Amino acid sequence: MRIEAEQVVALAVWLVVAAFLAVLFYMGPVGWVVGVLVFLGALKFTDLSDVFDGEPQREKVNCPACGARNRVDDPTCDYCGHRLAASGE
């Protein structure tokens, strides 16, 4: 099994989230609410990054305007909307 850089980042995020959740648990109800928000944010991060999909990772290209990573077959940047030159044209 080959581990991609994005998977390492996602696992690091989950380790940090787990540490925060352990600390927030002892803060009482306010910490529980904040902990739930942190947990939901981490879930959204891993969902948006496509790290844990069953399909193999597709090749990516950097956006020339903002530098964000996008799939090669995307016509525009997912983050800033700039047209990507490497979209098959």
N, CA, C and O atoms as a CHARMM CRD file, in Angstrom:
* protein
*
  356
    1    1 MET  N      0.84300  -1.18500   0.00000 PROA 1      0.00000
    2    1 MET  CA     0.00000   0.00000   0.00000 PROA 1      0.00000
    3    1 MET  C      0.88300   1.24200   0.00000 PROA 1      0.00000
    4    1 MET  O      1.76400   1.39000   0.84700 PROA 1      0.00000
    5    2 ARG  N      0.64300   2.11100  -0.93900 PROA 2      0.00000
    6    2 ARG  CA     1.41400   3.34400  -1.06500 PROA 2      0.00000
    7    2 ARG  C      0.67600   4.47400  -0.35600 PROA 2      0.00000
    8    2 ARG  O     -0.51400   4.68500  -0.59100 PROA 2      0.00000
    9    3 ILE  N      1.37000   5.19000   0.49900 PROA 3      0.00000
   10    3 ILE  CA     0.76300   6.29100   1.24900 PROA 3      0.00000
   11    3 ILE  C      1.07700   7.59600   0.52600 PROA 3      0.00000
   12    3 ILE  O      2.23900   7.92100   0.28300 PROA 3      0.00000
   13    4 GLU  N      0.02900   8.33700   0.18700 PROA 4      0.00000
   14    4 GLU  CA     0.17900   9.62100  -0.48900 PROA 4      0.00000
   15    4 GLU  C      0.38800  10.73300   0.55000 PROA 4      0.00000
   16    4 GLU  O      0.05500  10.56500   1.72300 PROA 4      0.00000
   17    5 ALA  N      0.93600  11.85600   0.11000 PROA 5      0.00000
   18    5 ALA  CA     1.18200  12.98700   1.00000 PROA 5      0.00000
   19    5 ALA  C     -0.11700  13.51800   1.60100 PROA 5      0.00000
   20    5 ALA  O     -0.14100  13.93000   2.76100 PROA 5      0.00000
   21    6 GLU  N     -1.19700  13.51000   0.81800 PROA 6      0.00000
   22    6 GLU  CA    -2.46800  14.00300   1.33000 PROA 6      0.00000
   23    6 GLU  C     -2.99100  13.12800   2.46200 PROA 6      0.00000
   24    6 GLU  O     -3.62000  13.62800   3.39500 PROA 6      0.00000
   25    7 GLN  N     -2.73200  11.82000   2.38500 PROA 7      0.00000
   26    7 GLN  CA    -3.15800  10.92700   3.44800 PROA 7      0.00000
   27    7 GLN  C     -2.37800  11.19300   4.73100 PROA 7      0.00000
   28    7 GLN  O     -2.94000  11.12800   5.82400 PROA 7      0.00000
   29    8 VAL  N     -1.10600  11.48900   4.60700 PROA 8      0.00000
   30    8 VAL  CA    -0.28800  11.80300   5.77500 PROA 8      0.00000
   31    8 VAL  C     -0.80000  13.08400   6.43100 PROA 8      0.00000
   32    8 VAL  O     -0.88600  13.16100   7.65700 PROA 8      0.00000
   33    9 VAL  N     -1.13600  14.07700   5.63100 PROA 9      0.00000
   34    9 VAL  CA    -1.66300  15.33600   6.17100 PROA 9      0.00000
   35    9 VAL  C     -2.99000  15.09000   6.87700 PROA 9      0.00000
   36    9 VAL  O     -3.21800  15.61500   7.96700 PROA 9      0.00000
   37   10 ALA  N     -3.86500  14.29800   6.26700 PROA 10     0.00000
   38   10 ALA  CA    -5.16100  14.02000   6.88400 PROA 10     0.00000
   39   10 ALA  C     -4.99100  13.26800   8.20100 PROA 10     0.00000
   40   10 ALA  O     -5.68500  13.56500   9.17300 PROA 10     0.00000
   41   11 LEU  N     -4.09000  12.31100   8.24500 PROA 11     0.00000
   42   11 LEU  CA    -3.85300  11.58500   9.48700 PROA 11     0.00000
   43   11 LEU  C     -3.26900  12.49400  10.56200 PROA 11     0.00000
   44   11 LEU  O     -3.61000  12.36100  11.73800 PROA 11     0.00000
   45   12 ALA  N     -2.39200  13.41600  10.16900 PROA 12     0.00000
   46   12 ALA  CA    -1.84400  14.37400  11.12500 PROA 12     0.00000
   47   12 ALA  C     -2.95100  15.27800  11.66900 PROA 12     0.00000
   48   12 ALA  O     -2.98100  15.58300  12.86100 PROA 12     0.00000
   49   13 VAL  N     -3.85800  15.70400  10.79200 PROA 13     0.00000
   50   13 VAL  CA    -4.98500  16.53000  11.24000 PROA 13     0.00000
   51   13 VAL  C     -5.82700  15.76000  12.24500 PROA 13     0.00000
   52   13 VAL  O     -6.23300  16.31800  13.26400 PROA 13     0.00000
   53   14 TRP  N     -6.09600  14.47800  11.97200 PROA 14     0.00000
   54   14 TRP  CA    -6.90500  13.68100  12.88600 PROA 14     0.00000
   55   14 TRP  C     -6.19800  13.46700  14.22200 PROA 14     0.00000
   56   14 TRP  O     -6.86300  13.40800  15.25700 PROA 14     0.00000
   57   15 LEU  N     -4.87900  13.34900  14.22900 PROA 15     0.00000
   58   15 LEU  CA    -4.15600  13.23300  15.50000 PROA 15     0.00000
   59   15 LEU  C     -4.27000  14.51000  16.32000 PROA 15     0.00000
   60   15 LEU  O     -4.46700  14.45800  17.53400 PROA 15     0.00000
   61   16 VAL  N     -4.14600  15.65100  15.66000 PROA 16     0.00000
   62   16 VAL  CA    -4.29800  16.93200  16.36100 PROA 16     0.00000
   63   16 VAL  C     -5.72800  17.08700  16.86400 PROA 16     0.00000
   64   16 VAL  O     -5.93900  17.54100  17.98900 PROA 16     0.00000
   65   17 VAL  N     -6.70600  16.71800  16.05300 PROA 17     0.00000
   66   17 VAL  CA    -8.11300  16.80300  16.46300 PROA 17     0.00000
   67   17 VAL  C     -8.36200  15.90200  17.66500 PROA 17     0.00000
   68   17 VAL  O     -9.06400  16.29700  18.59600 PROA 17     0.00000
   69   18 ALA  N     -7.80400  14.71300  17.65800 PROA 18     0.00000
   70   18 ALA  CA    -7.98100  13.79900  18.78500 PROA 18     0.00000
   71   18 ALA  C     -7.40100  14.39400  20.06700 PROA 18     0.00000
   72   18 ALA  O     -8.00300  14.27100  21.13400 PROA 18     0.00000
   73   19 ALA  N     -6.23600  15.03800  19.97000 PROA 19     0.00000
   74   19 ALA  CA    -5.63600  15.67600  21.14000 PROA 19     0.00000
   75   19 ALA  C     -6.52200  16.81000  21.65000 PROA 19     0.00000
   76   19 ALA  O     -6.73700  16.93500  22.85500 PROA 19     0.00000
   77   20 PHE  N     -7.04000  17.63900  20.73200 PROA 20     0.00000
   78   20 PHE  CA    -7.94000  18.72400  21.13900 PROA 20     0.00000
   79   20 PHE  C     -9.21600  18.18500  21.76400 PROA 20     0.00000
   80   20 PHE  O     -9.70000  18.73100  22.75500 PROA 20     0.00000
   81   21 LEU  N     -9.76400  17.11700  21.19500 PROA 21     0.00000
   82   21 LEU  CA   -10.98900  16.54400  21.75000 PROA 21     0.00000
   83   21 LEU  C    -10.75700  16.01500  23.15900 PROA 21     0.00000
   84   21 LEU  O    -11.63100  16.13900  24.01700 PROA 21     0.00000
   85   22 ALA  N     -9.59100  15.42900  23.40500 PROA 22     0.00000
   86   22 ALA  CA    -9.28100  14.94900  24.74700 PROA 22     0.00000
   87   22 ALA  C     -9.22400  16.10600  25.74000 PROA 22     0.00000
   88   22 ALA  O     -9.72000  15.98000  26.86000 PROA 22     0.00000
   89   23 VAL  N     -8.63400  17.21900  25.35200 PROA 23     0.00000
   90   23 VAL  CA    -8.56100  18.39300  26.22900 PROA 23     0.00000
   91   23 VAL  C     -9.93700  19.02700  26.39000 PROA 23     0.00000
   92   23 VAL  O    -10.32500  19.38900  27.50000 PROA 23     0.00000
   93   24 LEU  N    -10.67700  19.16400  25.29500 PROA 24     0.00000
   94   24 LEU  CA   -11.98400  19.80700  25.35500 PROA 24     0.00000
   95   24 LEU  C    -12.98900  18.99900  26.16200 PROA 24     0.00000
   96   24 LEU  O    -13.92400  19.57000  26.72300 PROA 24     0.00000
   97   25 PHE  N    -12.81600  17.68400  26.23200 PROA 25     0.00000
   98   25 PHE  CA   -13.71800  16.84500  27.00400 PROA 25     0.00000
   99   25 PHE  C    -13.75800  17.26700  28.47300 PROA 25     0.00000
  100   25 PHE  O    -14.81100  17.20700  29.10900 PROA 25     0.00000
  101   26 TYR  N    -12.62000  17.69100  29.00900 PROA 26     0.00000
  102   26 TYR  CA   -12.53200  18.07800  30.40900 PROA 26     0.00000
  103   26 TYR  C    -12.99000  19.50100  30.68600 PROA 26     0.00000
  104   26 TYR  O    -12.99800  19.92300  31.84200 PROA 26     0.00000
  105   27 MET  N    -13.36900  20.24700  29.66300 PROA 27     0.00000
  106   27 MET  CA   -13.80400  21.63300  29.85300 PROA 27     0.00000
  107   27 MET  C    -15.29300  21.74700  30.15600 PROA 27     0.00000
  108   27 MET  O    -15.78800  22.84800  30.39300 PROA 27     0.00000
  109   28 GLY  N    -15.99900  20.65500  30.15200 PROA 28     0.00000
  110   28 GLY  CA   -17.42700  20.69300  30.44000 PROA 28     0.00000
  111   28 GLY  C    -18.24200  20.95100  29.19400 PROA 28     0.00000
  112   28 GLY  O    -17.75500  20.73900  28.08400 PROA 28     0.00000
  113   29 PRO  N    -19.47300  21.40500  29.35400 PROA 29     0.00000
  114   29 PRO  CA   -20.39200  21.57500  28.22100 PROA 29     0.00000
  115   29 PRO  C    -19.87000  22.49600  27.11300 PROA 29     0.00000
  116   29 PRO  O    -20.09400  22.23200  25.93200 PROA 29     0.00000
  117   30 VAL  N    -19.18500  23.56200  27.48600 PROA 30     0.00000
  118   30 VAL  CA   -18.64500  24.46600  26.46400 PROA 30     0.00000
  119   30 VAL  C    -17.59200  23.73000  25.63400 PROA 30     0.00000
  120   30 VAL  O    -17.57000  23.85500  24.40900 PROA 30     0.00000
  121   31 GLY  N    -16.74400  22.98400  26.27800 PROA 31     0.00000
  122   31 GLY  CA   -15.73400  22.21000  25.57800 PROA 31     0.00000
  123   31 GLY  C    -16.34200  21.13700  24.69800 PROA 31     0.00000
  124   31 GLY  O    -15.81100  20.82800  23.63200 PROA 31     0.00000
  125   32 TRP  N    -17.45500  20.56600  25.14000 PROA 32     0.00000
  126   32 TRP  CA   -18.12500  19.54200  24.33900 PROA 32     0.00000
  127   32 TRP  C    -18.65900  20.13700  23.04500 PROA 32     0.00000
  128   32 TRP  O    -18.54600  19.52600  21.98300 PROA 32     0.00000
  129   33 VAL  N    -19.24600  21.33500  23.13500 PROA 33     0.00000
  130   33 VAL  CA   -19.77800  21.98800  21.94000 PROA 33     0.00000
  131   33 VAL  C    -18.64100  22.33500  20.98300 PROA 33     0.00000
  132   33 VAL  O    -18.73300  22.08300  19.78200 PROA 33     0.00000
  133   34 VAL  N    -17.58000  22.90800  21.51600 PROA 34     0.00000
  134   34 VAL  CA   -16.42800  23.24700  20.68100 PROA 34     0.00000
  135   34 VAL  C    -15.82100  21.97200  20.08900 PROA 34     0.00000
  136   34 VAL  O    -15.40800  21.95900  18.93000 PROA 34     0.00000
  137   35 GLY  N    -15.76900  20.90500  20.88300 PROA 35     0.00000
  138   35 GLY  CA   -15.24000  19.63400  20.40100 PROA 35     0.00000
  139   35 GLY  C    -16.04200  19.06800  19.24000 PROA 35     0.00000
  140   35 GLY  O    -15.47100  18.54800  18.28100 PROA 35     0.00000
  141   36 VAL  N    -17.35400  19.16800  19.32300 PROA 36     0.00000
  142   36 VAL  CA   -18.20800  18.69900  18.23000 PROA 36     0.00000
  143   36 VAL  C    -17.93700  19.51500  16.96700 PROA 36     0.00000
  144   36 VAL  O    -17.86700  18.96000  15.87100 PROA 36     0.00000
  145   37 LEU  N    -17.78400  20.83300  17.12000 PROA 37     0.00000
  146   37 LEU  CA   -17.49600  21.67900  15.95800 PROA 37     0.00000
  147   37 LEU  C    -16.13800  21.34200  15.33800 PROA 37     0.00000
  148   37 LEU  O    -16.00300  21.30900  14.11500 PROA 37     0.00000
  149   38 VAL  N    -15.13900  21.09500  16.17800 PROA 38     0.00000
  150   38 VAL  CA   -13.81900  20.71600  15.67900 PROA 38     0.00000
  151   38 VAL  C    -13.90800  19.37600  14.95400 PROA 38     0.00000
  152   38 VAL  O    -13.32500  19.20900  13.88300 PROA 38     0.00000
  153   39 PHE  N    -14.62800  18.43400  15.52700 PROA 39     0.00000
  154   39 PHE  CA   -14.78800  17.11800  14.90800 PROA 39     0.00000
  155   39 PHE  C    -15.49000  17.22800  13.56100 PROA 39     0.00000
  156   39 PHE  O    -15.06300  16.59900  12.59300 PROA 39     0.00000
  157   40 LEU  N    -16.56100  18.01700  13.48300 PROA 40     0.00000
  158   40 LEU  CA   -17.27600  18.19200  12.21700 PROA 40     0.00000
  159   40 LEU  C    -16.39900  18.88900  11.17400 PROA 40     0.00000
  160   40 LEU  O    -16.45500  18.55600   9.99000 PROA 40     0.00000
  161   41 GLY  N    -15.59800  19.84800  11.61300 PROA 41     0.00000
  162   41 GLY  CA   -14.67100  20.51500  10.69700 PROA 41     0.00000
  163   41 GLY  C    -13.64000  19.54400  10.13300 PROA 41     0.00000
  164   41 GLY  O    -13.30900  19.60700   8.94900 PROA 41     0.00000
  165   42 ALA  N    -13.13500  18.65200  10.97200 PROA 42     0.00000
  166   42 ALA  CA   -12.17200  17.65400  10.50100 PROA 42     0.00000
  167   42 ALA  C    -12.83400  16.68200   9.52800 PROA 42     0.00000
  168   42 ALA  O    -12.21900  16.27600   8.54200 PROA 42     0.00000
  169   43 LEU  N    -14.07800  16.31100   9.79900 PROA 43     0.00000
  170   43 LEU  CA   -14.80300  15.44800   8.85800 PROA 43     0.00000
  171   43 LEU  C    -14.96400  16.12600   7.50800 PROA 43     0.00000
  172   43 LEU  O    -14.78600  15.50000   6.46300 PROA 43     0.00000
  173   44 LYS  N    -15.30200  17.41400   7.53500 PROA 44     0.00000
  174   44 LYS  CA   -15.48200  18.15900   6.28300 PROA 44     0.00000
  175   44 LYS  C    -14.15300  18.26200   5.53100 PROA 44     0.00000
  176   44 LYS  O    -14.12600  18.14400   4.30600 PROA 44     0.00000
  177   45 PHE  N    -13.05600  18.48200   6.25200 PROA 45     0.00000
  178   45 PHE  CA   -11.73400  18.57400   5.62100 PROA 45     0.00000
  179   45 PHE  C    -11.40300  17.28800   4.88100 PROA 45     0.00000
  180   45 PHE  O    -10.99200  17.32500   3.72100 PROA 45     0.00000
  181   46 THR  N    -11.57900  16.15600   5.54200 PROA 46     0.00000
  182   46 THR  CA   -11.22900  14.89600   4.89500 PROA 46     0.00000
  183   46 THR  C    -12.18900  14.56400   3.76800 PROA 46     0.00000
  184   46 THR  O    -11.80500  13.89300   2.81000 PROA 46     0.00000
  185   47 ASP  N    -13.42800  15.01900   3.86100 PROA 47     0.00000
  186   47 ASP  CA   -14.38600  14.79600   2.77600 PROA 47     0.00000
  187   47 ASP  C    -14.01600  15.63000   1.55200 PROA 47     0.00000
  188   47 ASP  O    -14.08900  15.14200   0.42400 PROA 47     0.00000
  189   48 LEU  N    -13.62000  16.87700   1.76700 PROA 48     0.00000
  190   48 LEU  CA   -13.26000  17.74900   0.65400 PROA 48     0.00000
  191   48 LEU  C    -11.94800  17.35000  -0.00200 PROA 48     0.00000
  192   48 LEU  O    -11.75400  17.57300  -1.19700 PROA 48     0.00000
  193   49 SER  N    -11.05600  16.76500   0.76900 PROA 49     0.00000
  194   49 SER  CA    -9.74600  16.43900   0.21300 PROA 49     0.00000
  195   49 SER  C     -9.73500  15.11300  -0.54100 PROA 49     0.00000
  196   49 SER  O     -8.72000  14.78900  -1.15800 PROA 49     0.00000
  197   50 ASP  N    -10.81000  14.33500  -0.52200 PROA 50     0.00000
  198   50 ASP  CA   -10.90500  13.04600  -1.21100 PROA 50     0.00000
  199   50 ASP  C     -9.80600  12.07900  -0.79200 PROA 50     0.00000
  200   50 ASP  O     -9.37300  11.24900  -1.59100 PROA 50     0.00000
  201   51 VAL  N     -9.34800  12.17900   0.46100 PROA 51     0.00000
  202   51 VAL  CA    -8.24100  11.35400   0.91300 PROA 51     0.00000
  203   51 VAL  C     -8.65200   9.90000   1.08300 PROA 51     0.00000
  204   51 VAL  O     -7.88500   8.99900   0.74300 PROA 51     0.00000
  205   52 PHE  N     -9.84000   9.66000   1.60000 PROA 52     0.00000
  206   52 PHE  CA   -10.22200   8.30300   1.95200 PROA 52     0.00000
  207   52 PHE  C    -11.18500   7.67800   0.95100 PROA 52     0.00000
  208   52 PHE  O    -11.91800   6.75300   1.30200 PROA 52     0.00000
  209   53 ASP  N    -11.19700   8.16100  -0.27800 PROA 53     0.00000
  210   53 ASP  CA   -12.00700   7.53800  -1.31100 PROA 53     0.00000
  211   53 ASP  C    -11.38900   6.20500  -1.71200 PROA 53     0.00000
  212   53 ASP  O    -10.17700   6.01600  -1.60000 PROA 53     0.00000
  213   54 GLY  N    -12.21600   5.29100  -2.17500 PROA 54     0.00000
  214   54 GLY  CA   -11.72600   4.00200  -2.60200 PROA 54     0.00000
  215   54 GLY  C    -11.02100   4.05700  -3.94500 PROA 54     0.00000
  216   54 GLY  O    -10.22800   3.17000  -4.26200 PROA 54     0.00000
  217   55 GLU  N    -11.29500   5.08000  -4.73900 PROA 55     0.00000
  218   55 GLU  CA   -10.68200   5.17700  -6.05100 PROA 55     0.00000
  219   55 GLU  C     -9.27100   5.74600  -5.94600 PROA 55     0.00000
  220   55 GLU  O     -8.98400   6.51000  -5.02400 PROA 55     0.00000
  221   56 PRO  N     -8.39500   5.39100  -6.86700 PROA 56     0.00000
  222   56 PRO  CA    -7.03300   5.92200  -6.82300 PROA 56     0.00000
  223   56 PRO  C     -7.01900   7.43600  -7.03300 PROA 56     0.00000
  224   56 PRO  O     -7.88000   8.00000  -7.70800 PROA 56     0.00000
  225   57 GLN  N     -6.02500   8.06600  -6.43900 PROA 57     0.00000
  226   57 GLN  CA    -5.89400   9.51500  -6.55900 PROA 57     0.00000
  227   57 GLN  C     -5.57200   9.89300  -7.99900 PROA 57     0.00000
  228   57 GLN  O     -4.72700   9.27500  -8.64600 PROA 57     0.00000
  229   58 ARG  N     -6.25800  10.91000  -8.48100 PROA 58     0.00000
  230   58 ARG  CA    -5.99500  11.39100  -9.84400 PROA 58     0.00000
  231   58 ARG  C     -4.84600  12.39200  -9.82900 PROA 58     0.00000
  232   58 ARG  O     -4.52500  12.98900  -8.80200 PROA 58     0.00000
  233   59 GLU  N     -4.25000  12.55100 -10.97700 PROA 59     0.00000
  234   59 GLU  CA    -3.15800  13.51300 -11.10600 PROA 59     0.00000
  235   59 GLU  C     -3.69300  14.91800 -10.87200 PROA 59     0.00000
  236   59 GLU  O     -4.82200  15.23300 -11.24800 PROA 59     0.00000
  237   60 LYS  N     -2.87700  15.75800 -10.25100 PROA 60     0.00000
  238   60 LYS  CA    -3.31000  17.11700  -9.92500 PROA 60     0.00000
  239   60 LYS  C     -2.34000  18.13400 -10.50200 PROA 60     0.00000
  240   60 LYS  O     -1.19300  17.82200 -10.82000 PROA 60     0.00000
  241   61 VAL  N     -2.83500  19.36200 -10.63000 PROA 61     0.00000
  242   61 VAL  CA    -2.04800  20.47000 -11.15500 PROA 61     0.00000
  243   61 VAL  C     -2.31000  21.68900 -10.26900 PROA 61     0.00000
  244   61 VAL  O     -3.39100  21.83300  -9.69900 PROA 61     0.00000
  245   62 ASN  N     -1.30700  22.56100 -10.16200 PROA 62     0.00000
  246   62 ASN  CA    -1.47000  23.79100  -9.37600 PROA 62     0.00000
  247   62 ASN  C     -2.16500  24.85900 -10.21400 PROA 62     0.00000
  248   62 ASN  O     -1.90300  24.98900 -11.41000 PROA 62     0.00000
  249   63 CYS  N     -3.04500  25.61500  -9.58300 PROA 63     0.00000
  250   63 CYS  CA    -3.70200  26.74200 -10.24100 PROA 63     0.00000
  251   63 CYS  C     -2.66600  27.85500 -10.44100 PROA 63     0.00000
  252   63 CYS  O     -1.93500  28.17800  -9.50500 PROA 63     0.00000
  253   64 PRO  N     -2.58600  28.44800 -11.63700 PROA 64     0.00000
  254   64 PRO  CA    -1.60600  29.51000 -11.86000 PROA 64     0.00000
  255   64 PRO  C     -1.93400  30.79600 -11.09800 PROA 64     0.00000
  256   64 PRO  O     -1.04700  31.61400 -10.85600 PROA 64     0.00000
  257   65 ALA  N     -3.19400  30.97700 -10.72200 PROA 65     0.00000
  258   65 ALA  CA    -3.58800  32.21100 -10.02300 PROA 65     0.00000
  259   65 ALA  C     -3.38400  32.12100  -8.51000 PROA 65     0.00000
  260   65 ALA  O     -2.79500  33.02000  -7.91000 PROA 65     0.00000
  261   66 CYS  N     -3.87400  31.03000  -7.88600 PROA 66     0.00000
  262   66 CYS  CA    -3.83000  30.95000  -6.42000 PROA 66     0.00000
  263   66 CYS  C     -2.93200  29.84000  -5.89400 PROA 66     0.00000
  264   66 CYS  O     -2.62800  29.81100  -4.70200 PROA 66     0.00000
  265   67 GLY  N     -2.49900  28.91700  -6.76700 PROA 67     0.00000
  266   67 GLY  CA    -1.61100  27.84200  -6.35300 PROA 67     0.00000
  267   67 GLY  C     -2.30700  26.63200  -5.75600 PROA 67     0.00000
  268   67 GLY  O     -1.63300  25.69400  -5.32900 PROA 67     0.00000
  269   68 ALA  N     -3.62500  26.62200  -5.71100 PROA 68     0.00000
  270   68 ALA  CA    -4.36300  25.50400  -5.13500 PROA 68     0.00000
  271   68 ALA  C     -4.22900  24.26400  -6.01700 PROA 68     0.00000
  272   68 ALA  O     -4.08400  24.37500  -7.23400 PROA 68     0.00000
  273   69 ARG  N     -4.27600  23.08600  -5.40000 PROA 69     0.00000
  274   69 ARG  CA    -4.18700  21.82200  -6.13200 PROA 69     0.00000
  275   69 ARG  C     -5.56000  21.47600  -6.68900 PROA 69     0.00000
  276   69 ARG  O     -6.55300  21.48700  -5.96100 PROA 69     0.00000
  277   70 ASN  N     -5.61300  21.17100  -7.97800 PROA 70     0.00000
  278   70 ASN  CA    -6.84000  20.79300  -8.66100 PROA 70     0.00000
  279   70 ASN  C     -6.57100  19.56100  -9.50800 PROA 70     0.00000
  280   70 ASN  O     -5.43100  19.30200  -9.89500 PROA 70     0.00000
  281   71 ARG  N     -7.61400  18.80800  -9.79200 PROA 71     0.00000
  282   71 ARG  CA    -7.47800  17.66300 -10.69100 PROA 71     0.00000
  283   71 ARG  C     -7.14500  18.16300 -12.09500 PROA 71     0.00000
  284   71 ARG  O     -7.57400  19.24400 -12.49800 PROA 71     0.00000
  285   72 VAL  N     -6.38800  17.37600 -12.82200 PROA 72     0.00000
  286   72 VAL  CA    -5.95400  17.77200 -14.16300 PROA 72     0.00000
  287   72 VAL  C     -7.14700  18.00200 -15.07900 PROA 72     0.00000
  288   72 VAL  O     -7.10700  18.89700 -15.92300 PROA 72     0.00000
  289   73 ASP  N     -8.21100  17.21200 -14.93000 PROA 73     0.00000
  290   73 ASP  CA    -9.35200  17.32800 -15.84100 PROA 73     0.00000
  291   73 ASP  C    -10.36300  18.40400 -15.44000 PROA 73     0.00000
  292   73 ASP  O    -11.38500  18.55800 -16.10900 PROA 73     0.00000
  293   74 ASP  N    -10.10300  19.15100 -14.36100 PROA 74     0.00000
  294   74 ASP  CA   -11.00100  20.24900 -13.97400 PROA 74     0.00000
  295   74 ASP  C    -10.79700  21.44000 -14.91400 PROA 74     0.00000
  296   74 ASP  O     -9.65700  21.82800 -15.16700 PROA 74     0.00000
  297   75 PRO  N    -11.88700  22.03000 -15.44100 PROA 75     0.00000
  298   75 PRO  CA   -11.73400  23.17600 -16.34900 PROA 75     0.00000
  299   75 PRO  C    -11.35100  24.46400 -15.61400 PROA 75     0.00000
  300   75 PRO  O    -10.64100  25.30600 -16.16200 PROA 75     0.00000
  301   76 THR  N    -11.82100  24.61300 -14.37400 PROA 76     0.00000
  302   76 THR  CA   -11.51300  25.81600 -13.59500 PROA 76     0.00000
  303   76 THR  C    -11.06000  25.40800 -12.19900 PROA 76     0.00000
  304   76 THR  O    -11.30900  24.28700 -11.75600 PROA 76     0.00000
  305   77 CYS  N    -10.39700  26.32400 -11.51700 PROA 77     0.00000
  306   77 CYS  CA    -9.92800  26.10400 -10.15900 PROA 77     0.00000
  307   77 CYS  C    -11.12900  25.99200  -9.21600 PROA 77     0.00000
  308   77 CYS  O    -12.05500  26.80100  -9.28700 PROA 77     0.00000
  309   78 ASP  N    -11.11200  24.99600  -8.33800 PROA 78     0.00000
  310   78 ASP  CA   -12.19700  24.81100  -7.38000 PROA 78     0.00000
  311   78 ASP  C    -12.22800  25.90600  -6.31600 PROA 78     0.00000
  312   78 ASP  O    -13.25100  26.09800  -5.65800 PROA 78     0.00000
  313   79 TYR  N    -11.12800  26.62000  -6.14000 PROA 79     0.00000
  314   79 TYR  CA   -11.02600  27.59500  -5.06000 PROA 79     0.00000
  315   79 TYR  C    -11.22000  29.03200  -5.51900 PROA 79     0.00000
  316   79 TYR  O    -11.92800  29.80100  -4.86800 PROA 79     0.00000
  317   80 CYS  N    -10.59400  29.40200  -6.64000 PROA 80     0.00000
  318   80 CYS  CA   -10.70300  30.81400  -7.07800 PROA 80     0.00000
  319   80 CYS  C    -11.46700  30.98000  -8.39000 PROA 80     0.00000
  320   80 CYS  O    -11.81000  32.10100  -8.76400 PROA 80     0.00000
  321   81 GLY  N    -11.73800  29.87500  -9.09300 PROA 81     0.00000
  322   81 GLY  CA   -12.50400  29.94300 -10.32900 PROA 81     0.00000
  323   81 GLY  C    -11.67500  30.28000 -11.56800 PROA 81     0.00000
  324   81 GLY  O    -12.22700  30.38500 -12.66300 PROA 81     0.00000
  325   82 HSD  N    -10.37100  30.45000 -11.41800 PROA 82     0.00000
  326   82 HSD  CA    -9.49500  30.77100 -12.55300 PROA 82     0.00000
  327   82 HSD  C     -9.47700  29.60400 -13.53400 PROA 82     0.00000
  328   82 HSD  O     -9.50300  28.44400 -13.12300 PROA 82     0.00000
  329   83 ARG  N     -9.43300  29.90400 -14.81400 PROA 83     0.00000
  330   83 ARG  CA    -9.41700  28.86700 -15.85400 PROA 83     0.00000
  331   83 ARG  C     -8.05200  28.17300 -15.82700 PROA 83     0.00000
  332   83 ARG  O     -7.01200  28.83100 -15.80600 PROA 83     0.00000
  333   84 LEU  N     -8.07000  26.83300 -15.82800 PROA 84     0.00000
  334   84 LEU  CA    -6.83700  26.04700 -15.79900 PROA 84     0.00000
  335   84 LEU  C     -6.40900  25.70700 -17.21100 PROA 84     0.00000
  336   84 LEU  O     -7.21000  25.21400 -18.00500 PROA 84     0.00000
  337   85 ALA  N     -5.15900  25.96300 -17.52800 PROA 85     0.00000
  338   85 ALA  CA    -4.64000  25.74000 -18.88600 PROA 85     0.00000
  339   85 ALA  C     -4.47900  24.25200 -19.17600 PROA 85     0.00000
  340   85 ALA  O     -4.54600  23.84200 -20.33600 PROA 85     0.00000
  341   86 ALA  N     -4.26800  23.43400 -18.14400 PROA 86     0.00000
  342   86 ALA  CA    -3.99400  22.00400 -18.35100 PROA 86     0.00000
  343   86 ALA  C     -5.27200  21.17200 -18.36400 PROA 86     0.00000
  344   86 ALA  O     -5.22500  19.98200 -18.05500 PROA 86     0.00000
  345   87 SER  N     -6.39900  21.76000 -18.71100 PROA 87     0.00000
  346   87 SER  CA    -7.67200  21.02500 -18.66200 PROA 87     0.00000
  347   87 SER  C     -7.98900  20.31900 -19.96500 PROA 87     0.00000
  348   87 SER  O     -9.15500  20.16700 -20.32900 PROA 87     0.00000
  349   88 GLY  N     -6.96000  19.89200 -20.66400 PROA 88     0.00000
  350   88 GLY  CA    -7.17200  19.12200 -21.88100 PROA 88     0.00000
  351   88 GLY  C     -7.23000  19.94600 -23.14900 PROA 88     0.00000
  352   88 GLY  O     -7.61200  19.43100 -24.20000 PROA 88     0.00000
  353   89 GLU  N     -6.86400  21.19800 -23.07900 PROA 89     0.00000
  354   89 GLU  CA    -6.89700  22.06100 -24.27600 PROA 89     0.00000
  355   89 GLU  C     -5.49200  22.43900 -24.67200 PROA 89     0.00000
  356   89 GLU  O     -5.29900  23.15900 -25.65100 PROA 89     0.00000
